[in-house]
């Protein structure tokens, strides 16, 4: 049986998110370094990647027919578009990556634990995840909006009832930067957002046995 894709590429995200978050998407792209994986869905931030200086290469996931994609027609030099889900990249010979950029992808993910596990596995040790994603609002208002998010999911397929920072920490990642903010121009369940940077911990080296501790 074929497992479902990690991200639903034909997505119901509102188009007003593109202009409302353009500045933040561009800013997050400038923070990327090394070999970059962009999870796609939007494309009008691609010129912000510093390809040739901080960024060595950009691989962008692309699905034909993504009606909510950004407005760029021509990709900047150095961007490789791949028609793939994240969990297929290793088999296709892509990765590992120093930076993974996720711009409003998690509402489309049915299995967030699997999604985060897949992304972590695609990162180099010490690699970073850069997120610009909707989150559930804290407190009573958040619980009410989470309920509304579950109703919206039934109608539109969006997952808007998650505490993404808590999920990131539970996955073993270390959050280095986190800013919560609201987008006033969209419906209430989509207003609470987080801009976040997380790092995959560098694995501790294997202990080296000294001659004195080695068995005879």
C-alpha positions, 0 to 999 in steps of 0.5 A, a space after each residue: 500500500 502506498 503511503 499518503 504524501 507528506 504534503 497535500 500540494 493541491 492546497 486550499 490556503 488563501 491567496 491573501 497569505 502571499 502578500 501578507 507574508 511576503 516580507 517575512 518569507 523574503 527575510 527567512 530566505 536570506 537566513 538560509 545557508 549552505 545546501 538549501 531545501 525549499 519545501 515549495 508552495 510559494 516562489 516569489 521569495 526565491 530571489 532572496 536566496 544568496 546563491 553563490 555566497 551564503 547559499 551553495 544550492 537551492 532544491 525546491 519541491 514542485 508539484 505541477 498544478 499547485 494552484 496556490 503557488 507564487 507569482 514568479 515565472 522564471 527561477 533564479 539561477 541555481 534553483 533545482 525544481 524537483 517533482 517530489 515529496 520530502 520522503 522521496 528525496 533520499 531515494 532520488 539522491 538529494 540531500 543532506 541539506 544544511 537548511 530546510 525552509 518551510 513556508 506555510 506547509 504544516 497546515 497541509 500535513 496530515 501526519 506532523 510527527 512523520 513530517 518532522 522526522 523526515 525533515 530531520 533525517 534530511 538535515 546535516 548534523 547541526 543543520 537548521 529548519 526555518 519555519 514560517 507557519 500558522 500555530 494555535 493561539 495560546 489560552 482559552 481563545 486558542 482552544 476555541 480557535 483550535 476547535 474552529 481549526 478542526 471544523 475548518 480542516 473538515 471543510 478545507 483540509 487544513 490543520 490549524 490546531 497545532 502547537 508547532 514549537 512544542 512539536 518541534 521540541 518533542 522531535 528533538 530539535 533545538 529552537 534558537 529563534 522564535 517570534 509569534 505574530 498575527 496576520 490581520 488580513 486572513 480568517 481568525 484560525 489562520 491569524 496566529 503565526 510563528 517565525 522560527 529557527 530550529 537546529 538539529 543537534 550535533 551528534 556526540 562523538 563516539 567515545 574513544 577507548 583508551 589502551 588501559 580500558 581495552 580488553 586483553 
